[in-house]
Amino acid sequence: MGVEKDIEKAILAYLNRLPEVYARKVYSNAYSSGWLDIMACVQGRMVVIEVKAPGKEATSLQTKEIYKWSDAGAVAFMADNLPRVQSIIAELIEEIDATSA
């Protein structure tokens, strides 16, 4: 398994251990070029993640997808390590908790 797949697997395992979270891998084919790797729902908020190996960049199509999802209100970003995802998700959960208190 490659580094990117290992990171993706770790991110999915982390997300799916959290309460009120569901995450899955998005498989791509010729008709889904540019789609991001992981889709998740975190306590009612849409999260999409493009996973890359350290030092790699998102393609222009993937970058456009990140912006489209963000503009629509989702939390969308690229990650090349689990701690980045953990930090962003922790901030999101804090934001959700603060608005529902």
N, C-alpha and C positions, 0 to 999 in steps of 0.2 A: 504494500500500500504506500502511496506517495505522501509527502508531507502535507499537502493540501487536504487530502482525504482524511488523514489523521486529525488535523485541526477541525475539519468539518464534523467528524465523528465525536470529538470531545465537546464541541459546541452543542450538538444535538443532545448528547447525554446530559450535559449540564442543564439545558433549557427544559428538557422533559422530566427532570427531577424536581423542578420548582412547582409550587402549588399554583393552580389556576393558569397553567401554561401548557400549550400544545405546540410542538414544532415538528416539521418534517422536511426532508430533502426534496428539492424540486429537480426532477430528472429532465435533462434537455435532449432535444433532437433537432433535426433540420428545421422544424417549424417553431422552435422556441429559442432561437439565437438571442443572446443577451439577457435571458431570464436570470434572476438571481438564484443562489444556491439553496437558501433556507427561507422558508416562510413560517412564521410563528404568530400565535396570539398570546399576548402576555396580559392577563387580567383585563381582557377586552380591547387591548390595543394591538393593532397590526404591526408586526416587525418583520422586515425582510433584510437578509444579510447576504452579501457576496463574500465568499471565502477565497482567500488567496494565500499562497505560500509566502513566507516572509520575503520582502524585496520585490514581489511581483505587484503589478498595477492592474486595476480593472480596465477592461476594454472600453472603448468609447460607447458602445451599445450598453454595457453594464452600467457605466457612469450615468448615461441618460435614464436608464431604468431607476437607479437610485434617486435621481432628482424627481422623476415622475411620481414615484411612491411617496417621497417626502412632501412634494407639493400637494398630494392628495390627503396628507395627514398621517401617514404611516411613519414609523421610526425605521429609516433605511440607511444602511451604511456598509462599508467594506471592513472586513476584519482579517488579520493574519495571525491572530493568537487568541486563545481563550480569555486571558485577563482583560482584553479590550471589550469583549462581549460582556463579561461579568460586570465591568464598570458601567457600561451603557445601560444594561438591564437593571442594575441596582439603582441608578439614577431615575430610570423610568418608573420603577416600582415606588420609589420615594415620592415622585411627582403624583402618581396615581393615589397613593395613600394620603397625601396632603390635600388633594382636591376632593377626596371622598370623606374626609374627617369632619 
